[in-house]
Amino acid sequence: MTRPVAGATSRPELLVLGAGGWHWQRLARAAERLRLPLRRLGFAALRFDGTARFGLRLGGGEELPGAVLVRFVPGGSFEQVTRRLGLLHALQTLGVPVINSARAIERCVDKSATSFLLRHAGLPTPPAWTVERLDEARAIVEAEAAAGFALVSKPLFGAQGKGLRRLRDPADLPSEEESAGVWYLQRYVPPEGGDRDYRVLVIDGEPVAAMAREGTGWITNVHQGGRPVPVPAGGRLGALAVAAARAVGAFYAGVDLLEERGTGRLFLLEVNSQPAWQGLQTVTRFDIAEALLAAIDRKIRG
């Protein structure tokens, strides 16, 4: 099915989906500088509609955008999240570039899928386990502790450092209610230089910005009090981050890495397909929103 050319201007409109706030303001200002038509909608304003020309209505209209930037897919019921991802899949089926794609978002939001894909690609990432039985989770913790390793328990769909636990004792595992019946466990890698890890922003196959995050404890996320420190985006950090984004199929991504104490080995921890960049912007000289929109505009133009 051929889709229509969006907008009356010579440049196709970019639709931003998700929350507003600081990130939307930065994107809106960058779009003005780039003279790029930009519009924002929440997912609730999109619907499947069998009476519409292409089976969708976006904010009441039928015209399709030149591309979609998914800033944030909000949580909700299983049915709500399924519908939101279904809308992204439908837009892609209609030929609209969706950044990031529904497939990439699904892979990254599920930490077990991310760990599997990184390992499958031959990239260095800590061993991880995902189970639905508490007795299995306990046995994994006991076996790792006996081998001298601690584990990190993470919510399967969590973000911003929320809900993380470092543990050596099965008694410290989250309950079935707290974990939603799924335990994701990742081997803890002691970091070089204290409580410190790295975030690299990748856009269209290039590592464009990076920071070290220095925490007052082992959780270093900026939203948890971590201090951003600028570091070069290239070298080993950048190469691994680009490979990780490629492994999950992300056009842009925030990739988290850690340098192992004593060995200097880099490990990939997570790949975020809907990365916030407020902390990273404070230590980056160029405008990240403008760099992202410019890359998307190049993609639209082919």
Helices and strands as residue ranges (DSSP letters): E 14-17, H 21-34, E 38-41, G 43-45, E 46-48, E 56-58, E 67-70, H 78-93, E 98-99, H 102-109, H 111-120, E 128-131, H 134-146, E 151-154, E 165-167, G 170-172, H 176-179, E 183-187, E 196-203, E 206-214, G 222-224, E 227-230, H 235-248, E 252-259, E 266-272, H 278-281, H 288-301
